[in-house]
Amino acid sequence: MSRALVAIAAVIFATIASLGLQNQTLAQDRVRIAWAGDSPANSPIWVVQEKNLLKKQGLNGEVIRITNSPTALQAMLAGEVDVIVTSVTTLVSSRLAGADIVMVLGMVPTFVDHIITLQSITGLEQLKGKTGGVNRLGSTSDLGLRLALRRVGVDPEKDARIITAGGNSERFAALSKGVVQFVIMPEPFVREAEKLGFRDLLDIGSLKIPFWWNAVLTRENILKTKRPILSKFARAMVEAVHFIKTEREASKAIFGKNLRITDPESLERAYKAYNVVFSENLLPTPDGVKTMLDDLAPRDARAAAADSKAFVDPSLVRELEASGFIKQLYQR
């Protein structure tokens, strides 16, 4: 073989080796994230996707919208995704059933919904004897409404009736037809409700009920085997929250795109509601888990015996804090 052919062969083999190494690296840094729910509670993952923050962290990421949390959970248990963005309801139910699910980032630490009613209802005591609508029984919206009613002196089991009413548009329809007299709903749909003539009776967030309305969950085995990848993902999420807190108009544009809402006041109200509720470090804490365990305890011995601390792993956030990454973001 001539020297020229040898040189060409060497270049080809080097190129093949380089491509193989690149593909291996991409495979090693691959992360798949699923989220469910058309709510600004998911806006950090929208920002991650819109601003290419996974790529910035050197990750080959795929962000997947899934219609509901149970489906997202099944996808993770089947090994199809690495993390899911959903509520503590999914975390608690799956872990009590024996799954190794754990919360690694805390997104929304309380309920951000409102109780929306017919105009004829002017006080909380008037909810007694009425029918309320939630997304579906057993969902986060169901639990949120029941906890809120108890806090304001209305027993959801004895004083009122709660039924499945569907998504936001279906809940509006149920109110309009008189099938229900009150529903639970988050911003920016509260503004839409007012425009349709309904009353914003109570901001449930004002009750400050500890509850992880939205969080990042993974499996303990994934956290162990893919820790460097999840650490980079955590960086991207923390940076996304910083973007939301510091880039008002750009964030509202992302809200509007994902919620398919153009009304400026609706977007402004949604931004205000969620901008303040996201913590800078996304530290997961057990108190928001304990609320649900306490609610389940009278009916579920597993919940009564469970330790809320076992449901959260704050180590990724603690590492980010120790590295100075969060402090640098906010320049403190």
HUWORA-V97317 format. One record per residue. RES is the residue in one letter. PSI is psi in radians with two decimals (none if undefined). NEAR is the number of other C-alpha atoms within 12 Angstrom. Layout:
RES;PSI;NEAR
RES;PSI;NEAR
This chain:
M;2.35;8
S;2.84;8
R;-0.61;9
A;-0.76;10
L;-0.69;11
V;-0.74;12
A;-0.74;13
I;-0.76;14
A;-0.70;15
A;-0.71;14
V;-0.74;14
I;-0.83;14
F;-0.67;14
A;-0.69;14
T;-0.78;14
I;-0.77;14
A;-0.71;14
S;-0.76;14
L;-0.70;14
G;-0.71;14
L;-0.71;14
Q;-0.77;15
N;-0.68;15
Q;-0.71;14
T;-0.75;16
L;-0.71;18
A;-0.71;18
Q;-0.58;20
D;0.36;28
R;2.34;29
V;2.39;37
R;2.22;33
I;2.30;40
A;2.46;38
W;2.72;40
A;2.42;33
G;2.13;35
D;1.41;32
S;2.55;39
P;-0.23;47
A;-0.43;44
N;0.09;41
S;-0.57;46
P;-0.69;49
I;-0.52;50
W;-0.73;42
V;-0.74;34
V;-0.78;35
Q;-0.81;32
E;-0.64;25
K;0.16;24
N;0.73;24
L;-0.41;31
L;-0.80;35
K;-0.67;24
K;-0.55;20
Q;0.09;26
G;0.39;24
L;2.50;32
N;1.53;28
G;2.65;32
E;2.15;28
V;2.18;34
I;2.22;27
R;2.22;26
I;2.52;23
T;-0.55;17
N;2.82;27
S;-0.74;35
P;-0.67;28
T;-0.70;24
A;-0.73;36
L;-0.79;41
Q;-0.64;24
A;-0.68;27
M;-0.72;36
L;-0.50;26
A;-0.04;14
G;0.24;20
E;-0.42;23
V;2.78;30
D;-0.63;41
V;2.70;48
I;2.58;49
V;1.91;50
T;-2.90;45
S;3.01;45
V;-0.34;52
T;-0.80;39
T;-0.73;39
L;-0.92;46
V;-0.83;45
S;-0.70;30
S;-0.70;29
R;-0.66;31
L;-0.46;29
A;-0.04;16
G;-0.04;17
A;2.64;23
D;0.81;27
I;2.45;36
V;2.56;46
M;2.23;46
V;-0.36;45
L;2.36;48
G;2.18;47
M;-1.13;45
V;1.91;43
P;0.15;34
T;3.03;41
F;2.37;43
V;0.29;46
D;2.97;42
H;2.70;35
I;2.04;45
I;2.35;45
T;3.01;39
L;2.69;34
Q;-0.50;22
S;-0.30;20
I;2.02;22
T;-0.16;19
G;2.72;21
L;-0.57;29
E;-0.39;19
Q;-0.10;24
L;-0.29;36
K;2.31;25
G;0.02;21
K;2.96;30
T;2.27;31
G;2.66;42
G;2.40;42
V;3.00;40
N;-0.99;31
R;2.65;26
L;2.38;21
G;-0.08;23
S;3.07;32
T;-0.70;37
S;-0.63;42
D;-0.87;34
L;-0.74;38
G;-0.76;46
L;-0.76;47
R;-0.76;37
L;-0.71;34
A;-0.76;36
L;-0.73;37
R;-0.69;25
R;-0.50;20
V;0.24;25
G;0.34;20
V;2.06;24
D;1.99;23
P;-0.31;28
E;-0.55;22
K;-0.65;17
D;-0.33;22
A;2.97;28
R;2.29;28
I;2.27;36
I;2.82;30
T;2.20;25
A;-0.19;32
G;-2.83;26
G;-3.05;26
N;-0.80;32
S;-0.66;22
E;-0.59;22
R;-0.67;39
F;-0.77;37
A;-0.72;23
A;-0.67;29
L;-0.80;33
S;-0.63;22
K;-0.10;14
G;0.18;22
V;-0.65;24
V;2.79;31
Q;-0.21;38
F;2.69;47
V;2.95;55
I;2.39;52
M;2.46;47
P;2.89;42
E;2.61;38
P;0.17;38
F;-0.27;41
V;-0.74;37
R;-0.73;26
E;-0.66;29
A;-0.77;33
E;-0.68;24
K;-0.49;17
L;-0.03;20
G;0.18;18
F;2.92;32
R;2.36;31
D;1.67;33
L;-0.72;33
L;2.28;32
D;1.85;29
I;-0.49;35
G;-0.48;31
S;-0.31;20
L;-0.28;22
K;0.90;24
I;2.10;31
P;2.11;32
F;2.29;42
W;1.56;47
W;-0.54;45
N;2.47;45
A;2.95;49
V;2.14;51
L;2.59;47
T;-3.08;47
R;2.58;36
E;-0.63;26
N;-0.67;19
I;-0.73;27
L;-0.63;30
K;-0.77;19
T;-0.40;16
K;0.58;25
R;-0.79;25
P;-0.64;23
I;-0.79;33
L;-0.52;43
S;-0.72;34
K;-0.69;31
F;-0.72;46
A;-0.70;49
R;-0.78;40
A;-0.70;39
M;-0.72;46
V;-0.69;42
E;-0.61;38
A;-0.71;40
V;-0.69;43
H;-0.72;33
F;-0.80;31
I;-0.69;39
K;-0.38;29
T;-0.22;19
E;1.37;18
R;-1.02;22
E;-0.71;18
A;-0.65;23
S;-0.74;34
K;-0.61;38
A;-0.68;28
I;-0.69;33
F;-0.89;39
G;-0.70;29
K;-0.77;21
N;-0.48;27
L;-0.17;26
R;0.81;18
I;2.36;25
T;-0.23;20
D;2.06;21
P;-0.71;18
E;-0.68;21
S;-0.77;29
L;-0.66;35
E;-0.74;28
R;-0.67;26
A;-0.74;40
Y;-0.80;37
K;-0.71;24
A;-0.69;34
Y;-0.47;38
N;-0.68;33
V;-0.39;23
V;-0.46;33
F;2.29;39
S;2.70;30
E;-0.60;35
N;-0.18;38
L;0.60;38
L;2.16;34
P;2.30;40
T;2.71;35
P;-0.26;31
D;-0.68;26
G;-0.32;36
V;-0.69;40
K;-0.61;30
T;-0.78;31
M;-0.69;42
L;-0.72;35
D;-0.64;26
D;-0.64;24
L;-0.47;24
A;-0.76;19
P;-0.36;13
R;-0.18;13
D;1.96;18
A;-0.51;15
R;-0.70;21
A;-0.68;28
A;-0.59;20
A;-0.17;17
A;2.58;25
D;2.05;22
S;-0.46;30
K;-0.45;20
A;-0.22;27
F;-0.17;43
V;2.58;37
D;1.78;31
P;0.12;28
S;-0.64;25
L;-0.76;35
V;-0.71;35
R;-0.66;23
E;-0.69;23
L;-0.71;31
E;-0.77;24
A;-0.53;14
S;-0.27;15
G;0.06;17
F;-0.83;26
I;-0.74;29
K;-0.70;17
Q;-0.67;18
L;-0.78;23
Y;0.05;18
Q;1.01;9
R;none;8
